[in-house]
Amino acid sequence: MITTHVRPLSARKFHAKRGGALLLALGIITILSLVAANVCRVTTQRQRACFQETSWGESLAAAEAGADIAIATLRSGAWTGWSAPDGNGVRTYQTPVLTHDGEGNTSFFAIVKVDAPAPLQTMDGAFYRIRSTGTALLSGGSGTIGQDKLNNSLWKLSLKTNRDTGAAVSGAGLVSRTIEVIARPSVLFPRAITLTNSINANTAGASIDSFDSQDATKSTNGEFDIAKRQSNAKVGTLDGTGSNMNGLQIYGDLMYSGPAILGTGGVTGQIITPFYETVPPVEKPVWTTVNGSYGIATGPINLVSGPLGAPTRYKMSSIAYNSGADVMTLLPPAPGACKER
């Protein structure tokens, strides 16, 4: 006897549906895994780009800090920690490596170079060129960059080789930014005479010149020497109306605004117009003591300055010098200090 078992149609359909659901689930899981992996990749790249942008900004802050150090050094004249000038007159200083807490980069430093090239030597003195390179370390994996091509082109990261020195780079790399500053010297008295109104020179044989008490070729024992006088004196007036120099010998430049000044044959330098300058108002001093009262100052006068923190005070109603023998000399409080005339 032959026995036949027939599977119900509904059971066959159930197993077919169960197999299709499994394939669909595997497909969805695969797609979600790919999406998740791409999200992780993009997120990681954006995080890395964020850290690199922070390092790029910190490198600029380091460069600016280096330039500030150079300016402070130029003002003080103390070159402690700087290299001696090389063959091109360039001094170099590297700041200590500074560190801070937080994510991403945690350290940066600056290398600063200072020189005074010949093209920057002007009649106003030596201008200094400051080139400061700030460097910050990168984070986020060795030799990797973000996905933004424009940022990568702008930042110019050094991942394998230092772009500035050519040396091999370790770790995640570094980024450097360089700034250049032209520092103009600031002097207390940029001109021998600065006026707001007209000037009339009626002094026969008088002259205006300059000297450098710190240079033996431009002074003698720190004192003025007529044989070493310099042509760096400057006279300026904001209004030349009615002015006449009457041939006054000016070893330097004459600057003015307004109508042309007469009698400028004695000017050895340039005659410059127009002339602009902010002249601060002259306020009446409130002094409790006066070291000398001259009224109208005439003839040779020696004024002795006081020590640091205790200046001397002299009072004059006006200055009337009529010949080249009329000299006012400012003397230091002790021998060896700087002297001006």
C-alpha positions as CSV (number, residue, x, y, z in Angstrom):
1,M,0.0,0.0,0.0
2,I,1.3,3.4,-0.9
3,T,0.8,6.3,1.5
4,T,1.1,9.9,0.2
5,H,1.6,12.9,2.5
6,V,0.7,16.3,1.0
7,R,2.0,19.5,2.7
8,P,-0.6,22.1,3.0
9,L,-0.2,25.1,0.6
10,S,-0.3,27.6,3.5
11,A,2.7,26.0,5.2
12,R,4.9,26.3,2.0
13,K,3.9,30.0,1.7
14,F,4.9,30.6,5.4
15,H,8.4,29.3,4.9
16,A,8.9,31.3,1.8
17,K,7.9,34.5,3.5
18,R,10.1,33.8,6.5
19,G,13.2,33.4,4.2
20,G,12.4,36.7,2.3
21,A,12.1,38.6,5.6
22,L,15.5,37.4,6.7
23,L,17.1,38.6,3.5
24,L,15.4,42.0,3.9
25,A,16.6,42.3,7.4
26,L,20.2,41.5,6.4
27,G,19.9,44.1,3.6
28,I,18.6,46.8,6.0
29,I,21.3,46.0,8.6
30,T,24.0,46.2,5.8
31,I,22.7,49.6,4.6
32,L,22.5,51.0,8.2
33,S,26.0,49.8,8.9
34,L,27.3,51.6,5.8
35,V,25.4,54.7,6.8
36,A,26.8,54.5,10.3
37,A,30.3,54.0,9.0
38,N,30.0,57.0,6.7
39,V,28.6,59.1,9.6
40,C,31.6,58.1,11.8
41,R,34.0,58.9,9.0
42,V,32.5,62.3,8.3
43,T,32.3,63.1,12.0
44,T,35.9,62.1,12.6
45,Q,37.1,64.2,9.7
46,R,35.1,67.2,10.8
47,Q,36.4,66.8,14.4
48,R,39.9,66.6,13.0
49,A,39.4,69.7,10.8
50,C,38.1,71.5,13.9
51,F,41.2,70.7,15.9
52,Q,43.4,71.7,12.9
53,E,41.6,75.0,12.5
54,T,42.2,75.6,16.2
55,S,45.9,74.9,15.8
56,W,46.0,77.2,12.8
57,G,44.5,80.0,14.9
58,E,46.9,79.3,17.8
59,S,49.9,79.5,15.4
60,L,48.8,83.1,14.5
61,A,48.5,84.0,18.2
62,A,52.0,82.6,18.8
63,A,53.4,84.6,15.8
64,E,51.8,87.8,17.2
65,A,53.2,87.1,20.7
66,G,56.6,86.7,19.1
67,A,56.3,90.1,17.4
68,D,55.3,91.7,20.7
69,I,58.4,90.2,22.3
70,A,60.6,91.7,19.6
71,I,59.0,95.2,20.0
72,A,59.5,95.0,23.7
73,T,63.1,94.0,23.2
74,L,63.7,96.9,20.8
75,R,62.3,99.3,23.3
76,S,64.4,98.0,26.2
77,G,67.5,97.3,24.3
78,A,68.0,94.1,26.3
79,W,68.8,91.3,23.9
80,T,69.2,88.6,26.5
81,G,68.3,85.2,25.0
82,W,68.7,86.4,21.4
83,S,71.4,85.2,19.1
84,A,74.2,87.6,18.0
85,P,73.6,89.3,14.7
86,D,74.5,87.0,11.8
87,G,76.3,88.1,8.6
88,N,73.1,89.9,7.5
89,G,72.5,91.6,10.8
90,V,69.6,89.3,11.8
91,R,69.0,88.4,15.4
92,T,66.9,85.3,16.2
93,Y,65.0,84.3,19.3
94,Q,62.9,81.2,20.0
95,T,60.3,81.4,22.7
96,P,59.8,78.5,25.1
97,V,57.2,75.9,24.2
98,L,54.0,77.0,25.8
99,T,51.4,74.4,26.9
100,H,47.8,74.5,27.8
101,D,45.0,72.0,28.7
102,G,42.1,71.0,26.5
103,E,41.3,68.8,23.5
104,G,43.3,69.0,20.3
105,N,46.6,70.9,20.3
106,T,48.2,71.7,23.6
107,S,51.5,73.4,22.8
108,F,52.9,76.1,20.5
109,F,56.0,78.3,20.2
110,A,57.4,81.1,18.0
111,I,60.7,81.9,16.2
112,V,61.4,85.6,15.8
113,K,63.9,87.3,13.6
114,V,64.8,91.1,13.8
115,D,66.9,93.1,11.4
116,A,67.2,96.6,10.0
117,P,67.9,96.2,6.2
118,A,69.4,99.1,4.3
119,P,66.3,100.0,2.4
120,L,64.5,100.7,5.7
121,Q,67.1,103.3,6.8
122,T,65.4,106.7,6.5
123,M,65.9,110.2,7.6
124,D,63.6,109.3,10.6
125,G,66.0,106.7,11.7
126,A,66.3,102.9,11.4
127,F,63.1,101.0,10.8
128,Y,63.2,97.5,12.0
129,R,61.8,94.4,10.2
130,I,60.3,91.8,12.5
131,R,59.4,88.3,11.1
132,S,57.7,86.1,13.5
133,T,56.8,82.5,12.8
134,G,54.3,80.9,15.2
135,T,54.1,77.1,15.2
136,A,51.3,74.9,16.8
137,L,51.3,71.1,16.9
138,L,48.4,69.2,15.3
139,S,46.3,66.5,16.7
140,G,43.9,63.9,15.3
141,G,46.1,61.2,13.9
142,S,49.4,61.0,12.0
143,G,49.5,62.4,8.5
144,T,45.7,63.0,8.2
145,I,43.8,66.0,7.0
146,G,40.2,67.1,6.9
147,Q,37.9,66.8,3.9
148,D,37.7,70.5,3.1
149,K,40.1,71.1,0.2
150,L,39.9,74.9,0.4
151,N,40.9,74.8,4.1
152,N,43.7,72.3,3.4
153,S,45.0,74.6,0.7
154,L,44.9,77.6,3.0
155,W,46.3,76.1,6.1
156,K,49.3,74.4,4.4
157,L,49.8,71.8,7.1
158,S,53.2,70.2,7.6
159,L,52.3,66.5,8.0
160,K,55.5,64.7,6.9
161,T,58.0,67.5,6.3
162,N,58.3,71.0,7.9
163,R,57.5,73.4,5.1
164,D,59.8,76.1,6.6
165,T,62.9,74.1,7.5
166,G,62.6,70.9,5.5
167,A,63.0,68.7,8.6
168,A,61.0,65.6,9.1
169,V,57.9,66.0,11.2
170,S,56.8,63.5,13.9
171,G,53.5,62.8,15.4
172,A,50.3,64.4,13.9
173,G,52.3,67.2,12.2
174,L,52.3,71.0,12.8
175,V,51.1,74.2,11.3
176,S,53.0,77.5,11.0
177,R,52.1,81.1,10.2
178,T,54.4,84.0,9.7
179,I,53.8,87.6,10.1
180,E,56.0,90.5,9.2
181,V,56.0,93.8,11.1
182,I,57.8,97.0,10.1
183,A,58.6,98.8,13.4
184,R,59.0,102.6,13.1
185,P,61.2,104.1,15.8
186,S,59.3,106.4,18.2
187,V,61.3,109.3,19.6
188,L,60.2,111.8,22.3
189,F,61.2,114.8,20.2
190,P,60.9,113.9,16.5
191,R,61.9,117.5,15.5
192,A,64.1,120.2,16.9
193,I,61.2,122.7,16.6
194,T,57.5,122.1,16.0
195,L,55.2,125.1,15.7
196,T,51.6,125.7,15.2
197,N,52.0,129.2,13.8
198,S,54.5,131.2,11.8
199,I,58.3,131.3,12.4
200,N,60.5,134.3,11.8
201,A,64.3,133.8,12.2
202,N,66.0,137.1,12.8
203,T,69.2,135.6,14.3
204,A,72.3,136.3,12.3
205,G,74.9,133.5,12.4
206,A,72.6,131.0,14.2
207,S,72.0,127.4,13.2
208,I,70.0,124.4,14.0
209,D,71.8,121.0,13.9
210,S,72.0,117.7,15.7
211,F,74.4,115.2,17.3
212,D,74.4,111.7,18.8
213,S,75.8,111.6,22.3
214,Q,76.1,107.8,22.1
215,D,78.2,107.7,19.0
216,A,81.8,108.8,19.2
217,T,81.8,109.7,15.5
218,K,79.0,112.1,16.1
219,S,80.0,113.6,19.4
220,T,83.1,114.0,21.7
221,N,82.8,112.4,25.1
222,G,79.1,112.5,24.8
223,E,79.2,116.3,24.2
224,F,78.3,118.3,21.1
225,D,81.2,118.9,18.8
226,I,80.7,121.3,16.0
227,A,83.1,119.4,13.8
228,K,80.9,116.3,14.2
229,R,77.5,118.0,13.8
230,Q,74.8,116.0,12.0
231,S,72.2,117.0,9.5
232,N,69.3,115.4,11.1
233,A,67.6,118.4,12.6
234,K,64.0,119.0,11.6
235,V,61.8,122.2,11.9
236,G,58.1,122.0,11.2
237,T,55.2,124.5,11.3
238,L,51.5,123.8,10.7
239,D,51.0,127.3,9.3
240,G,53.7,129.0,7.2
241,T,51.7,132.2,6.7
242,G,54.1,135.2,7.2
243,S,57.1,133.0,7.9
244,N,60.6,133.9,6.9
245,M,63.7,131.9,7.8
246,N,66.0,134.8,6.7
247,G,68.7,132.3,5.7
248,L,68.8,130.5,9.0
249,Q,71.2,127.6,8.7
250,I,69.1,124.4,9.3
251,Y,71.2,121.2,9.1
252,G,68.2,119.1,8.2
253,D,64.7,119.5,6.9
254,L,62.1,122.2,6.9
255,M,58.4,121.1,6.8
256,Y,55.4,123.4,6.6
257,S,51.8,123.8,5.5
258,G,50.2,126.9,4.0
259,P,52.0,129.6,1.9
260,A,55.6,129.1,0.9
261,I,58.1,130.1,3.5
262,L,60.7,132.8,2.5
263,G,64.4,132.8,3.1
264,T,65.0,129.0,3.0
265,G,68.4,129.1,1.4
266,G,70.1,127.9,4.6
267,V,68.2,124.6,4.6
268,T,70.6,121.8,3.8
269,G,68.0,119.0,3.7
270,Q,64.6,118.8,2.1
271,I,61.8,121.3,2.1
272,I,58.6,119.3,2.6
273,T,55.0,120.5,2.2
274,P,52.3,119.9,3.3
275,F,53.2,119.1,6.9
276,Y,50.7,117.5,9.3
277,E,51.2,116.8,13.0
278,T,49.0,116.7,16.1
279,V,50.5,119.1,18.5
280,P,49.2,118.5,22.1
281,P,48.1,121.5,24.0
282,V,50.6,123.0,26.3
283,E,49.2,123.1,29.8
284,K,50.4,125.3,32.6
285,P,52.3,123.0,35.0
286,V,51.2,122.8,38.6
287,W,54.6,122.9,40.4
288,T,55.1,123.4,44.1
289,T,58.9,124.0,43.6
290,V,60.9,125.5,40.9
291,N,64.7,125.0,40.5
292,G,65.3,128.1,38.5
293,S,63.3,131.1,37.1
294,Y,64.8,132.9,34.2
295,G,62.1,135.2,32.9
296,I,63.2,135.8,29.3
297,A,66.0,133.3,28.7
298,T,69.0,134.9,26.9
299,G,72.7,134.1,26.6
300,P,74.3,130.7,27.4
301,I,72.4,128.7,30.0
302,N,73.2,125.3,31.5
303,L,70.3,123.4,32.9
304,V,71.1,120.4,35.1
305,S,68.6,117.6,35.0
306,G,67.6,115.7,38.1
307,P,68.0,112.0,38.8
308,L,65.3,109.5,37.8
309,G,62.2,110.1,39.8
310,A,63.2,113.6,40.9
311,P,63.2,115.9,37.8
312,T,64.4,119.5,38.0
313,R,62.0,122.3,37.0
314,Y,62.9,125.5,35.3
315,K,60.6,128.4,34.4
316,M,60.9,130.8,31.5
317,S,58.5,133.3,30.1
318,S,60.2,133.1,26.7
319,I,63.4,132.3,24.9
320,A,65.2,135.1,23.0
321,Y,68.5,133.9,21.4
322,N,70.2,136.4,19.2
323,S,73.4,134.8,18.1
324,G,75.2,131.6,17.6
325,A,76.9,132.1,21.0
326,D,73.5,131.8,22.8
327,V,73.4,128.1,23.7
328,M,71.1,126.3,26.1
329,T,72.7,123.1,27.3
330,L,70.9,120.3,29.2
331,L,73.3,118.5,31.5
332,P,72.9,115.1,33.2
333,P,72.7,114.8,37.0
334,A,75.9,112.8,37.0
335,P,78.8,112.2,34.6
336,G,78.3,109.5,32.1
337,A,74.6,109.9,31.6
338,C,73.2,110.8,28.2
339,K,73.5,114.4,27.3
340,E,71.2,116.3,24.9
341,R,71.6,119.7,23.3
